[in-house]
């Protein structure tokens, strides 16, 4: 036992003392923050496009005003929705609605800015001469302060309103999309008005937003569904992805460690002072401590951020985790899932001396690991779907799918049955991987599925 702990300590410190380990450990929270914040930063940094509207001919009269009104209505509509969403989020987090006012000021900026048509462009005769003036205003030939991002020529034919859009960038379709929607709305209103329907009625119809209340007998109050009722599914899905990341991280570390030590003949030295079982156990335990370190750091960062930003939601998350033994289920699935995959990766590493060798067996295993990640997204809406329930009984998928399903309180027989099957397969994997590890540690045979299976079976290599 002392040798196992020494090997585990050595394995843990070999990685925990490196700067690269801590940088990679913090990479996921950093990318999570960037993934959530970058779209907001990009949206906030997006330039407001200066657009000139030109009505071509008497038939197009009124189209420019309709486009301007559409922009004003769209901006007001987005502000209203943003205000309601921010106030709702503040209420869920236990903060007063006044706390959202500063944030709202940054999302009221319209996407476009309509400017007066330059005099020389307004008076230019249609044709090549006017097109040349347009090109000048859209390129570097015009000083930046007077430059335009788009020029829109509004027209009207027997089929309805239309437009020709000149854009400074060929790949920028923002103005094109907006003008198309604005003219579509203008045409619809014109058609309805021609049918004798008042425009004000059309506007009120467009602005109407029904209030929808969602109720369920399984909600906390056996009535209206609240954030507290939606949190378990979100937490389960998050735990599935966290478990998947931990297994990939820990198992990859274990594979590379064993592979490196075999190629450098360190594994042979270790076998002279400890048994293969002790080495395998120590390595799995050491990397498990590394994985636990990752989990504690990720959990600490997440908890700190949630408590700081939304203390009300943080309290609800804590309540969900402490309800119905959910924390125990998560811990059990993490242990079982890690054990299954860790010993398998360690056994593969014992047969490999280069990363190219490992790819022979790693490809199929990674394909297996992708399946639950693809399927688990269904569990947020329908955790009891037949496909998800069936795949939950497959031991290699159990830790991921049952972690996602556990908050929805699946039948106890499924919880006990899938957990028993998972640990039974995990123990079988420990036994089989131990045989493979013992055979591969001192073997120079070329890695293949045949040699790996032969080593597990204890036959001749």
C-alpha positions in Angstrom: 0.0 0.0 0.0 2.9 2.3 0.8 4.3 1.8 -2.7 0.9 2.6 -4.3 0.7 5.9 -2.4 4.3 6.8 -3.3 3.6 6.1 -7.0 0.3 8.1 -6.7 2.2 11.0 -5.0 4.9 11.0 -7.7 2.3 10.9 -10.5 0.4 13.8 -8.9 3.3 16.1 -8.3 4.8 15.4 -11.7 2.0 17.3 -13.2 0.8 19.6 -10.4 4.2 21.3 -10.2 4.1 22.3 -13.9 2.9 25.7 -15.1 1.3 24.0 -18.1 -1.0 22.0 -15.9 -2.4 25.1 -14.2 -2.7 27.0 -17.5 -4.6 24.1 -19.1 -6.7 23.8 -15.9 -7.8 27.4 -16.2 -8.3 27.2 -19.9 -11.9 25.9 -19.7 -13.2 28.7 -17.4 -11.4 31.3 -19.5 -12.8 30.0 -22.8 -16.3 29.8 -21.1 -16.1 33.4 -20.2 -14.7 34.4 -23.6 -17.4 32.3 -25.3 -20.1 34.2 -23.4 -18.5 37.6 -23.5 -17.0 37.8 -27.0 -20.4 37.9 -28.8 -21.4 40.8 -26.6 -18.1 42.6 -27.1 -18.3 42.0 -30.9 -21.9 43.2 -31.0 -21.0 46.3 -28.9 -18.0 47.0 -31.1 -19.9 46.6 -34.3 -20.0 49.9 -36.2 -23.3 51.6 -36.8 -23.6 51.8 -40.6 -24.2 55.2 -42.2 -26.9 54.7 -44.9 -28.3 57.2 -47.4 -31.9 56.5 -48.7 -32.9 57.7 -52.2 -36.4 57.3 -53.6 -36.3 56.8 -57.3 -39.4 58.3 -59.0 -42.8 59.5 -57.6 -43.9 55.9 -57.3 -41.4 55.3 -54.5 -42.6 58.2 -52.4 -43.0 57.3 -48.8 -40.7 54.3 -48.8 -37.8 56.1 -47.1 -40.1 57.2 -44.3 -41.4 53.6 -44.0 -37.8 52.3 -43.7 -37.0 54.9 -41.1 -40.1 54.0 -39.0 -39.2 50.3 -39.2 -35.8 51.1 -37.7 -37.3 53.1 -34.9 -39.9 50.5 -34.1 -37.2 47.7 -34.2 -34.9 49.6 -31.9 -37.8 50.3 -29.4 -38.9 46.6 -29.6 -35.3 45.4 -28.8 -35.0 47.8 -25.9 -38.3 46.6 -24.4 -37.3 43.0 -24.7 -33.9 43.7 -23.3 -35.4 45.6 -20.4 -37.8 42.9 -19.5 -35.1 40.2 -19.7 -32.7 42.2 -17.6 -35.4 42.9 -15.0 -36.4 39.2 -14.9 -32.8 38.1 -14.5 -32.2 40.7 -11.7 -35.3 39.4 -9.9 -34.1 35.8 -10.2 -30.7 36.8 -8.9 -32.2 38.7 -5.9 -31.1 42.1 -7.2 -33.3 45.2 -7.5 -34.5 46.1 -11.0 -32.5 49.4 -10.7 -29.3 47.3 -11.0 -30.0 46.7 -14.7 -30.3 50.4 -15.8 -26.6 50.8 -16.4 -26.5 47.7 -18.6 -29.5 48.7 -20.6 -27.8 51.9 -21.8 -25.3 49.8 -23.8 -27.9 47.9 -25.9 -30.1 50.7 -27.1 -27.9 51.6 -30.1 -29.6 51.1 -33.5 -28.0 48.9 -36.1 -28.2 51.6 -38.8 -27.9 55.4 -39.0 -29.8 57.2 -41.8 -28.0 60.3 -43.0 -28.9 63.1 -45.4 -28.2 62.3 -49.0 -25.1 64.3 -50.2 -26.1 67.1 -52.6 -24.0 65.9 -55.6 -25.5 62.4 -55.2 -29.0 63.7 -54.9 -28.7 65.8 -58.1 -26.8 63.2 -60.2 -28.5 61.8 -63.2 -29.3 58.1 -63.0 -26.8 56.0 -64.9 -23.0 55.6 -65.0 -22.4 59.2 -63.7 -24.5 58.6 -60.6 -22.9 55.2 -60.0 -19.5 56.8 -60.1 -20.6 59.3 -57.4 -21.9 56.4 -55.3 -18.6 54.5 -55.6 -16.7 57.6 -54.5 -18.8 57.9 -51.3 -18.3 54.2 -50.5 -14.5 54.1 -50.9 -11.4 55.8 -49.7 -11.9 58.5 -52.2 -14.1 60.3 -49.7 -12.8 61.5 -46.3 -13.8 59.1 -43.5 -16.1 61.6 -41.8 -18.2 61.9 -45.0 -18.0 58.3 -46.1 -21.1 56.1 -46.4 -21.5 52.4 -45.6 -24.4 51.9 -48.0 -26.6 53.8 -50.5 -30.1 52.4 -51.0 -32.2 53.3 -54.0 -35.8 52.6 -53.3 -38.2 51.8 -56.1 -41.8 50.7 -56.6 -43.2 48.6 -59.4 -46.5 46.9 -60.1 -45.3 44.0 -58.0 -44.6 46.2 -54.9 -41.6 48.0 -53.4 -38.0 47.1 -54.2 -34.5 48.4 -53.7 -31.0 48.4 -55.1 -28.4 48.4 -52.3 -24.8 49.6 -52.8 -22.6 48.5 -49.9 -19.1 49.5 -49.0 -18.2 45.8 -48.3 -19.4 43.1 -50.6 -19.7 40.6 -47.8 -21.8 42.9 -45.5 -25.5 42.0 -45.9 -26.7 43.9 -42.8 -28.3 46.8 -44.8 -29.6 44.4 -47.4 -31.4 42.2 -44.9 -32.9 45.2 -43.0 -34.2 46.9 -46.1 -35.7 43.7 -47.4 -37.6 43.2 -44.1 -38.6 46.9 -43.9 -40.0 46.9 -47.4 -41.8 43.6 -46.7 -43.5 45.2 -43.7 -44.4 48.3 -45.8 -45.9 46.3 -48.5 -48.0 44.2 -46.1 -49.3 47.4 -44.5 -50.1 48.9 -47.9 -52.0 45.7 -48.9 -54.0 45.7 -45.6 -54.8 49.4 -45.9 -56.0 48.8 -49.4 -58.3 46.2 -48.0 -59.8 48.8 -45.6 -57.8 47.8 -42.5 -56.4 50.8 -40.5 -52.6 51.0 -40.3 -52.9 51.6 -36.5 -54.6 48.3 -36.2 -51.7 46.6 -38.1 -49.2 48.3 -35.8 -51.0 47.2 -32.6 -51.2 43.6 -34.0 -47.5 43.6 -34.7 -46.6 44.9 -31.3 -48.8 42.4 -29.4 -46.8 40.0 -27.3 -48.9 37.4 -25.4 -48.0 36.6 -21.8 -47.5 32.9 -21.4 -47.5 31.1 -18.1 -46.1 27.6 -17.9 -47.5 25.2 -15.3 -46.6 21.6 -14.4 -47.8 19.2 -11.6 -44.1 18.4 -11.1 -43.1 22.0 -10.4 -41.9 23.0 -6.9 -45.4 24.4 -6.0 -47.3 22.0 -8.2 -48.3 25.0 -10.3 -46.4 27.6 -12.3 -42.9 26.6 -13.5 -40.1 28.7 -12.1 -36.3 28.9 -12.4 -36.1 26.5 -9.5 -37.9 23.9 -11.7 -35.7 24.4 -14.7 -32.4 24.4 -12.9 -32.1 20.6 -12.3 -32.1 19.8 -16.0 -29.5 22.5 -16.7 -27.3 21.3 -13.8 -27.6 17.7 -15.0 -26.5 18.6 -18.5 -23.6 20.7 -17.1 -22.5 17.8 -14.9 -22.5 15.5 -18.0 -20.2 17.9 -19.9 -18.0 18.4 -16.8 -17.7 14.6 -16.3 -16.8 14.2 -20.0 -14.1 16.9 -19.8 -12.7 15.3 -16.6 -12.5 11.9 -18.1 -10.9 13.1 -21.3 -8.4 15.2 -19.3 -7.5 12.5 -16.7 -7.4 9.6 -19.1 -5.2 11.5 -21.6 -2.8 12.4 -18.8 -2.6 8.8 -17.8 -2.1 7.5 -21.3 0.7 10.0 -22.0 2.4 9.3 -18.6 2.5 5.5 -19.1 3.5 5.9 -22.8 6.3 8.3 -21.9 7.6 6.1 -19.1 7.6 3.0 -21.3 9.5 4.7 -24.1 12.1 6.0 -21.6 12.4 2.6 -19.9 11.3 4.2 -16.6 8.4 1.6 -16.4 11.0 -1.2 -16.3 12.7 0.4 -13.4 9.4 0.8 -11.5 8.6 -2.9 -12.2 11.8 -3.9 -10.5 10.5 -2.4 -7.2 6.8 -2.7 -7.4 4.2 -5.0 -9.0 2.3 -4.1 -12.1 -0.9 -3.9 -10.1 0.7 -1.5 -7.6 2.0 0.7 -10.5 -1.4 0.7 -12.3 -3.2 1.5 -9.0 -0.8 4.2 -8.0 -1.0 5.9 -11.4 -4.8 5.8 -11.5 -5.0 7.1 -8.0 -2.5 9.9 -8.7 -4.3 11.1 -11.8 -7.6 10.8 -9.9 -6.1 13.3 -7.5 -5.2 15.6 -10.4 -8.8 15.2 -11.8 -10.2 16.0 -8.3 -7.9 19.1 -8.3 -9.4 20.2 -11.6 -12.9 19.6 -10.4 -12.3 21.6 -7.2 -10.8 24.5 -9.1 -13.5 24.6 -11.7 -16.2 24.3 -9.1 -14.6 27.0 -7.0 -14.4 29.4 -9.9 -17.9 28.7 -11.0 -19.3 29.0 -7.4 -17.5 32.3 -6.8 -18.7 33.7 -10.1 -22.3 32.6 -9.5 -22.4 33.9 -5.9 -21.0 37.2 -7.0 -23.2 37.7 -10.0 -26.4 36.0 -8.9 -26.6 35.0 -5.3 -30.3 34.0 -5.6 -29.5 31.6 -8.4 -26.5 30.3 -6.5 -28.7 29.5 -3.5 -31.1 27.6 -5.8 -28.3 25.6 -7.4 -27.1 24.6 -3.9 -30.6 23.6 -3.0 -30.9 21.4 -6.1 -27.6 19.7 -5.4 -28.6 18.9 -1.9 -32.0 17.5 -2.8 -32.7 13.8 -3.2 -29.0 12.8 -2.9 -28.2 14.4 -6.2 -24.6 15.2 -5.1 -24.1 11.5 -4.2 -25.3 10.4 -7.6 -22.9 12.8 -9.4 -20.0 11.6 -7.2 -20.8 8.0 -7.9 -21.0 8.5 -11.7 -17.8 10.4 -11.7 -16.0 7.7 -9.8 -17.4 4.8 -12.0 -16.9 6.6 -15.2 -13.4 7.7 -14.4 -12.4 4.2 -13.3 -13.7 2.6 -16.5 -11.9 4.8 -18.9 -8.7 5.5 -16.8 -7.6 1.9 -16.5 -8.4 1.3 -20.2 -6.2 4.3 -21.2 -3.4 3.2 -18.9 -3.5 -0.3 -20.5 -3.3 1.2 -24.0 -0.4 3.4 -22.9 1.5 0.3 -21.7 1.6 -0.9 -25.4 2.6 2.4 -26.9 5.9 4.2 -27.3 4.8 7.0 -29.6 1.5 9.0 -30.0 1.1 7.3 -33.4 0.9 3.9 -31.8 -1.9 5.1 -29.5 -4.0 6.3 -32.4 -4.7 2.7 -33.5 -6.9 2.1 -30.4 -7.8 5.7 -29.4 -9.9 6.4 -32.5 -12.7 3.9 -31.8 -12.7 4.8 -28.1 -13.1 8.5 -28.9 -16.0 7.6 -31.2 -17.7 5.9 -28.3 -17.2 8.9 -26.1 -18.8 11.2 -28.7 -22.1 9.3 -28.7 -23.3 10.3 -25.2 -22.4 13.9 -25.8 -24.6 13.9 -29.0 -27.5 12.1 -27.3 -27.4 13.9 -24.0 -28.7 17.2 -25.4 -32.1 15.5 -25.9 -32.3 14.9 -22.1 -32.8 18.6 -21.3 -36.2 18.5 -23.0 -37.1 14.8 -22.7 -34.9 12.9 -20.2 -37.2 9.9 -20.4 -37.1 9.4 -24.2 -36.8 5.7 -25.0 -33.5 6.1 -26.8 -31.9 7.9 -23.8 -33.3 5.3 -21.3 -32.0 2.5 -23.4 -28.5 4.0 -23.9 -28.4 4.7 -20.1 -28.1 1.0 -19.5 -24.9 0.8 -21.7 -22.2 1.0 -19.0 -19.8 3.0 -21.1 -22.6 5.6 -21.6 -24.1 5.4 -18.1 -22.0 8.0 -16.2 -22.8 10.7 -18.8 -26.4 10.0 -19.5 -27.5 9.2 -16.0 -25.7 12.4 -14.7 -27.9 14.3 -17.1 -31.0 12.4 -16.2 -30.5 12.2 -12.4 -32.0 15.6 -11.6 -35.3 14.6 -13.4 -35.7 11.8 -10.8 -35.7 8.7 -13.0 -37.2 5.5 -11.6 -35.1 4.1 -8.7 -34.7 0.7 -10.4 -33.0 2.5 -13.3 -30.7 4.4 -11.0 -29.7 1.3 -9.0 -29.5 -1.0 -12.1 -27.4 1.3 -14.2 -25.1 2.2 -11.3 -24.6 -1.5 -10.5 -23.9 -2.3 -14.2 -21.5 0.6 -14.4 -19.5 -0.5 -11.4 -19.5 -4.2 -12.4 -18.1 -3.2 -15.8 -15.6 -0.9 -14.1 -14.3 -3.7 -11.9 -14.1 -6.0 -14.9 -12.2 -3.3 -16.7 -9.8 -3.0 -13.8 -9.1 -6.8 -14.0 -8.7 -6.8 -17.8 -6.7 -3.7 -17.9 -4.4 -5.1 -15.2 -3.6 -8.1 -17.3 -3.0 -5.9 -20.4 -0.9 -3.5 -18.4 1.3 -6.3 -17.1 1.7 -7.8 -20.5 2.4 -4.5 -22.3 4.7 -2.9 -19.8 7.7 -5.1 -20.8 6.5 -6.1 -24.3 8.0 -4.8 -27.5 5.3 -6.2 -29.7 3.7 -3.9 -32.3 0.5 -2.4 -31.0 -2.7 -3.7 -32.6 -6.2 -4.8 -31.6 -5.1 -8.4 -31.9 -2.0 -8.0 -29.6 -4.1 -6.0 -27.1 -6.8 -8.6 -27.0 -4.3 -11.5 -26.7 -2.6 -9.7 -23.8 -6.0 -9.3 -22.0 -6.8 -13.0 -22.6 -3.4 -14.0 -21.2 -2.4 -15.9 -24.4 0.9 -15.9 -26.3 2.0 -12.6 -27.8 
